[in-house]
């Protein structure tokens, strides 16, 4: 747990560097109507540039991810999937327990695996010039879906849901639309910038599958932001 807490602290510092560093150009470049004023939009666009500039390797800095919140979201979604199957209560709890992060693997390594997977997918999904903007309605629906109550009520699940609701407070969904491909990025604020907790293709280029977790920890499918594909209010988690 100490490593997870340390990783979350470093995320904020690294994101601050991303948000306030000089602009960079990827393949085709990125731009947005309010990118100069809105740090959430700047974060999303510069992440895309960062990923696309790297010819080999994922290009996404794992310190930009809120690992603890992402892992909590995955545990909740695995539990929701079990409930949707109308699994017995003991099976629901087993599903929740089985999705516990492997703390024998250091937190930074788990974040690196997520970042590698997400970075490679973003390279293939997004081509050409990009624009971005916040989606307030999409934010409301996405946060509502990820933090919705569950039927199960065992203590650890309730604690996890409570953490997720606190962690998503102030979150914003940024829609990134490129000449080819589009994604929605759910960002949570820090005192100095933003961390990424969810990235999902919107289906604009024919795909509605989420950017998947590393092998052995694949979360269920996720919906897209409002107005850009499948409804943002459905279940599922992206990265």
C-alpha positions as CSV (number, residue, x, y, z in Angstrom):
1,X,0.0,0.0,0.0
2,X,2.9,2.3,0.7
3,X,4.1,1.9,-2.9
4,X,0.6,2.7,-4.3
5,X,0.4,5.9,-2.2
6,X,3.8,6.9,-3.4
7,X,2.9,6.3,-7.0
8,X,-0.3,8.4,-6.7
9,X,1.8,11.3,-5.3
10,X,4.3,11.1,-8.1
11,X,1.4,11.1,-10.7
12,X,0.4,14.6,-9.7
13,X,4.0,15.9,-10.1
14,X,4.5,14.3,-13.4
15,X,1.1,15.5,-14.7
16,X,2.0,19.0,-13.7
17,X,5.1,18.8,-15.8
18,X,3.0,17.6,-18.7
19,X,0.4,20.3,-18.4
20,X,2.8,23.2,-18.0
21,X,5.6,22.1,-20.3
22,X,6.0,23.7,-23.8
23,X,3.7,22.3,-26.4
24,X,4.8,19.4,-28.6
25,X,3.7,18.1,-32.0
26,X,2.8,14.5,-32.7
27,X,2.0,13.0,-36.1
28,X,-0.4,15.5,-37.5
29,X,-0.3,17.6,-34.3
30,X,-3.1,18.4,-31.9
31,X,-5.1,21.5,-31.2
32,X,-8.3,22.4,-29.3
33,X,-10.6,25.4,-29.1
34,X,-9.7,26.0,-25.4
35,X,-6.4,24.1,-25.1
36,X,-4.6,27.3,-24.2
37,X,-6.9,28.0,-21.3
38,X,-8.1,24.6,-20.0
39,X,-5.5,22.4,-18.3
40,X,-7.7,19.3,-18.7
41,X,-7.8,19.7,-22.5
42,X,-4.1,20.5,-22.6
43,X,-3.4,17.3,-20.6
44,X,-5.4,15.1,-23.0
45,X,-3.9,16.6,-26.2
46,X,-0.4,16.5,-25.0
47,X,-0.8,12.9,-23.8
48,X,-1.8,12.0,-27.4
49,X,1.3,13.9,-28.7
50,X,3.5,12.2,-26.2
51,X,2.4,8.7,-27.2
52,X,2.6,9.3,-30.9
53,X,6.0,10.9,-30.8
54,X,7.7,7.7,-29.5
55,X,8.6,5.4,-32.4
56,X,9.4,2.4,-30.2
57,X,7.7,1.6,-26.9
58,X,4.3,2.8,-25.5
59,X,5.3,6.5,-25.0
60,X,2.8,6.9,-22.1
61,X,4.4,7.8,-18.7
62,X,3.0,5.4,-16.1
63,X,3.1,8.3,-13.6
64,X,0.3,10.0,-15.4
65,X,-2.1,7.2,-14.3
66,X,-4.0,7.1,-11.0
67,X,-3.2,3.5,-10.4
68,X,-5.1,3.0,-7.1
69,X,-8.3,4.5,-8.5
70,X,-8.0,2.5,-11.7
71,X,-7.6,-0.8,-9.8
72,X,-10.6,0.0,-7.5
73,X,-12.7,0.7,-10.6
74,X,-11.7,-2.6,-12.1
75,X,-12.7,-4.5,-9.0
76,X,-16.1,-2.8,-9.0
77,X,-16.7,-3.5,-12.6
78,X,-15.8,-7.2,-12.2
79,X,-18.3,-7.3,-9.4
80,X,-21.0,-5.6,-11.5
81,X,-20.4,-8.1,-14.3
82,X,-21.0,-10.9,-11.8
83,X,-24.2,-9.2,-10.6
84,X,-25.4,-8.8,-14.2
85,X,-25.0,-12.5,-14.6
86,X,-27.2,-12.9,-11.5
87,X,-24.4,-14.9,-9.8
88,X,-25.0,-16.1,-6.3
89,X,-23.7,-13.8,-3.5
90,X,-20.7,-15.9,-2.7
91,X,-19.7,-16.0,-6.3
92,X,-20.0,-12.2,-6.5
93,X,-17.7,-11.8,-3.5
94,X,-15.2,-14.3,-5.0
95,X,-15.2,-12.3,-8.2
96,X,-14.4,-9.1,-6.2
97,X,-11.7,-10.9,-4.3
98,X,-10.1,-12.4,-7.4
99,X,-9.8,-8.9,-8.9
100,X,-7.6,-7.7,-6.1
101,X,-4.3,-6.2,-7.4
102,X,-1.2,-8.4,-7.0
103,X,0.7,-6.4,-4.4
104,X,3.7,-8.7,-4.9
105,X,4.2,-6.8,-8.1
106,X,5.4,-3.2,-7.2
107,X,2.8,-0.5,-7.9
108,X,5.1,1.3,-10.4
109,X,5.4,-2.0,-12.4
110,X,1.6,-2.5,-12.4
111,X,1.2,1.1,-13.6
112,X,3.9,0.5,-16.3
113,X,1.9,-2.4,-17.7
114,X,-1.3,-0.4,-17.9
115,X,0.6,2.5,-19.5
116,X,2.2,0.2,-22.1
117,X,-1.0,-1.4,-23.1
118,X,-2.9,1.9,-23.3
119,X,-0.1,3.7,-25.1
120,X,0.2,1.1,-27.8
121,X,-3.6,1.1,-28.4
122,X,-3.7,4.9,-28.6
123,X,-1.0,4.9,-31.3
124,X,-3.2,2.7,-33.5
125,X,-6.5,4.4,-32.6
126,X,-5.7,8.0,-33.2
127,X,-4.3,9.3,-36.5
128,X,-3.9,12.8,-38.0
129,X,-4.7,16.2,-36.3
130,X,-6.8,16.2,-33.2
131,X,-9.0,18.5,-31.3
132,X,-10.4,18.2,-27.8
133,X,-13.1,19.6,-25.5
134,X,-14.7,18.8,-22.2
135,X,-18.1,17.0,-22.2
136,X,-20.0,18.0,-19.1
137,X,-22.9,15.7,-19.8
138,X,-20.6,12.9,-20.7
139,X,-18.7,13.5,-17.4
140,X,-21.9,13.3,-15.4
141,X,-23.0,10.0,-17.1
142,X,-19.6,8.4,-17.0
143,X,-18.9,9.2,-13.3
144,X,-22.5,8.1,-12.5
145,X,-21.9,4.8,-14.2
146,X,-18.6,4.1,-12.6
147,X,-19.7,5.0,-9.1
148,X,-23.3,3.6,-9.1
149,X,-24.3,1.4,-6.2
150,X,-24.2,-2.4,-6.3
151,X,-26.5,-4.9,-4.8
152,X,-23.7,-6.6,-2.8
153,X,-23.1,-5.0,0.5
154,X,-20.1,-6.7,2.1
155,X,-17.7,-4.3,4.0
156,X,-14.7,-4.3,1.7
157,X,-16.9,-3.6,-1.3
158,X,-18.6,-0.7,0.4
159,X,-15.2,0.7,1.3
160,X,-14.0,0.4,-2.2
161,X,-17.1,2.1,-3.6
162,X,-16.7,4.9,-1.1
163,X,-13.0,5.4,-2.2
164,X,-14.1,5.5,-5.9
165,X,-16.7,8.1,-5.2
166,X,-14.2,10.3,-3.4
167,X,-11.6,9.7,-6.1
168,X,-13.9,10.7,-8.9
169,X,-15.0,13.9,-7.2
170,X,-14.3,16.7,-9.6
171,X,-13.5,14.4,-12.5
172,X,-13.9,15.6,-16.1
173,X,-14.4,13.8,-19.4
174,X,-12.4,15.2,-22.3
175,X,-13.4,14.1,-25.8
176,X,-10.4,13.8,-28.1
177,X,-11.4,13.7,-31.8
178,X,-8.8,13.1,-34.5
179,X,-8.9,12.8,-38.3
180,X,-9.1,9.1,-37.7
181,X,-10.3,7.8,-34.4
182,X,-11.6,9.4,-31.2
183,X,-11.4,8.6,-27.5
184,X,-12.9,9.9,-24.3
185,X,-10.4,10.5,-21.4
186,X,-11.7,10.7,-17.8
187,X,-9.3,12.8,-15.7
188,X,-9.3,13.5,-12.0
189,X,-7.8,16.7,-10.6
190,X,-4.7,17.1,-8.4
191,X,-3.5,20.3,-6.8
192,X,-1.1,20.7,-9.8
193,X,-2.8,19.1,-12.7
194,X,-4.7,15.9,-13.7
195,X,-4.3,12.2,-13.5
196,X,-5.9,9.7,-16.0
197,X,-8.2,7.0,-14.8
198,X,-10.2,6.0,-17.9
199,X,-9.6,6.1,-21.7
200,X,-12.1,4.5,-24.1
201,X,-12.6,4.7,-27.9
202,X,-15.9,6.4,-28.8
203,X,-16.7,4.2,-31.7
204,X,-16.4,7.0,-34.2
205,X,-14.0,5.0,-36.3
206,X,-16.0,1.8,-36.0
207,X,-14.6,0.5,-32.6
208,X,-16.3,0.6,-29.2
209,X,-14.0,-1.7,-27.3
210,X,-12.1,-0.3,-24.4
211,X,-8.3,0.1,-24.2
212,X,-7.6,-3.1,-22.3
213,X,-5.7,-3.8,-19.2
214,X,-2.6,-5.9,-19.3
215,X,-2.9,-9.6,-19.9
216,X,-4.4,-11.3,-16.9
217,X,-6.4,-8.3,-15.7
218,X,-8.7,-7.4,-18.6
219,X,-11.6,-5.2,-17.5
220,X,-15.1,-5.5,-19.2
221,X,-16.1,-3.3,-22.1
222,X,-16.7,0.4,-21.6
223,X,-19.1,2.9,-23.2
224,X,-18.2,6.0,-25.0
225,X,-18.7,9.7,-24.0
226,X,-22.0,11.4,-24.7
227,X,-22.7,12.2,-28.3
228,X,-19.7,10.2,-29.7
229,X,-20.9,6.6,-29.9
230,X,-22.5,4.3,-27.3
231,X,-24.1,5.9,-24.3
232,X,-21.6,7.1,-21.6
233,X,-23.9,6.0,-18.8
234,X,-23.5,2.3,-19.3
235,X,-21.3,0.0,-17.3
236,X,-17.7,-0.8,-18.1
237,X,-14.2,0.5,-17.4
238,X,-11.7,1.6,-20.0
239,X,-7.9,1.4,-19.3
